[in-house]
Amino acid sequence: MENGSMMKLKHLSTVANDVLCRCTEKLGTSVDVLVDEFQAVWNPEKGSYSRKLVEYCCTKALRQMCCRIEESITDGSFSRFAFDMMLALQAPSSTDDESYMESVGKEREDRKLPVKVTEEHEDVPLFYSDIMPLLVDHGVAVQEDAFLWLVALVPLPGDIVNGRFTFETLTTPTANQLYYPAYDKYLKEIDKCIRHLQKQSPPKGVELADDEFILHVEGTSNSQRVVRHIGGTSWPGRLTLTNYALYFEASGTMSYEDALKINLSENTEQSVKPAATGPFGAPLFDKAIIYQSAELPEGVILEFPEVASSTRRDHWLSLTKEIILLHQFLKDHKIEASVEAWEIHARTILGIVRLHAVRELLRMAPPIPKSFLIFTLLDELPKGDYVLEELARSLKQVDCSHPCSASSILRSLNMPHDISAKTDLQDDNNDQSRVITQQEESMALLESKVNEAREEAKEIETAKATADRLRDEGISDSALVLLELLSPVKKYLYRFQEVLKWEKPSATVMFIAAALLIAYKEWIGKAIAFCLLWAVKEMFCARKMRIKDKYDKLVVYTGSDQSTVESIVSAQHGLIVAHEMLQTTNITILKILSIVTWRAEKHAKLVTAIVLGLGIVLLLIPFKFVIIGVALYTFTMTSSLGKSMTSERSNRRLREWWDSIPIIPVEIVDKPPNADTGAECTT
């Protein structure tokens, strides 16, 4: 047995042979036995022989280690072994040894180059921060694909849904290279966070359910304050989050009062949003959240005081939203089986624990919460609803009693609640080939959906980045850009004005003939279709002429030939014109309101008669003849014949009639009107 376990396979790389030998020690077997078992189930169509052999052996060893994962994390054996598995997966074949050594040399050269960090890390002093442990580059680094393979099997360091986002966050300080010191510290911090949560006492006056797990607590003597605002009063206290509810315990004289329960799992319409608070209810400090539900008469406002930022508020907001979205997912996809429901609960709990762990590692530059929270990420990710549908289907295919499932891992980590009844443990002697096939089939589609959504998210972020500069511009620059963008429209409007005023008689006659023919034949739909086809033709012409290469940017000229005094006078004149337009608009609306409410009775009678006549005409005459009549009248009145027929006296009478309409009086007051006068037309 010992000689068999130490046997080296020539087609495997050095690191792969070492991992296989350690797998045999964990399983109490030999390399020959593992190879024979693998060859019995190996399918050449599924990939490289060496890689699949390494995957098969590592899967069996991980299954064995997950049964005692807490001890393995404490002594560091799990992190070391799992890290070497990822290295072996990157270079499984003997032909990879040479490239493996080249990658080592390349990494050593890359260390001499400056590391790209995010904006959050740029202003953090390196030697006085908690980023230093993640910058230790001892040995060879693990790549993203190998990390994703591990989290697909063991959802402790990450989840298959957000594994790539988790990896990017962990490796941002080291240029997307995960080294063992950072990985080991990350796993130990996860174990430490779980132990910390297990020590938390339940809220006062509340008996937690068997599958209810405390996920976050603040407001105690050892943590920062939490304040609840009710009207103009404030109540400090302790806030506890579980996978079912929020509990707030107001601070009493000697102890906490009975907890207020905010049920996040109810099937009613509920939401949680950021809010601003301050003295006497004034919205001065944007450091609070407000929970609103159809069952509550008013929202529950909770503030998380901080000196500089709103990091704590954002953290609690993301966690609360994650729990709401979790139960909404269970309801929308009708996941009623207790085993499947608890599995997704366990995956959500592990995601929150991972977020806590990384926040402890990077206290001075906390990560974005959505990179670790499954449902919060998918709620913001493009096509995240497709990923949720695939996630719901994959739950029915995953063996939740498997030692490496999320629910089994929580049980191995001494979770204090009794969940053994929620999982039906199966025989450990199940066919390993079935387990591997099940893992591959259940995760392949889910991973493809996640990758598709991730790529589309990158495209959207790139597109949004192009608009960020325009959003930062002032009102004057935005107005100039708008005028420049509308310049083609002005050109077409000018041409239409020429046709309307008979400046080009031939074009006007052709336009009238086409309009009358379309109206008479009722070809409105066909005319719209022709316009759409013309627009498509113009787009293809722009593509053929490569307009995008000739004009890669829009240049807007902001200079002026006017002097400073002339510019000031011009700006003042523009404000006067804008003020006059506002006044004219208000007066027009008030006069119309006077006619509608019969305040101007004489004018209201005339308007009523005219509207009644138009209604009868439209009722008796086909609408196409109305369009023909309007078109003929419009072009006739703009022609020389129509201008000669127009009487200035009639226009004058119309202006006088309009000016004679009194408007509703307007009164400007500092306080709102009383309820009993609210129906009156007084402002």
Secondary structure, 3 states (H helix, E strand, C coil): CHHHHCCCCCCECHHHHHHHHHHHHHHCCCHHHHHHHHHHHCCHHHCCHHHHHHHHHHHHHHHHHHHHHHHHHHHCHHHHHHHHHHHHHHCCECCHHHHHHHHHHHHHHHCCCCCCCCHHHHCCCHHHCCCHHHHCCCCCCECHHHHHHHHHHCCCCCCCCCHHHHHHHHCHHHCCCECHHHHHHHHHHHHHHHHHHHCCCCCCCCCCCCCCCEEEEECCCCCCCEEEEECCEEEEEEEEEECCEEEEEEECCCCECCCEEEECCCCCCEEEEEEEECHHHCCCEEEEEEEEECCCCCCEEEECCCCCCCHHHHHHHHHHHHHHHHHHHHHHCCCCCHHHHHHHHHHHHHHHHHHHHHHHHCCCCCCCHHHCCHHHHHHHCCCHHHHHHHHHHHHCCCCCCCCCCHHHHHHHCCCCCCCHHHCCCCCCCCCHHHHHHHHHHHHHHHHHHHHHHHHHHHHHHHHHHHHHHHHCCCHHHHHHHHHHHCHHHHHHHHHHHHHHCCCCHHHHHHHHHHHHHHHHHCCHHHHHHHHHHHHHHHHHHHHHCCHHHHCCCCCCCCCCCCCHHHHHHHHHHHHHHHHHHHHHHHHHHHHHHHHHCCCCHHHHHHHHHHHHHHHHHHHHCCHHHHHHHHHHHHHHHCCHHHHHHCCHHHHHHHHHHHHCCCCCCCCCCCCCCCHHHCCCCCC
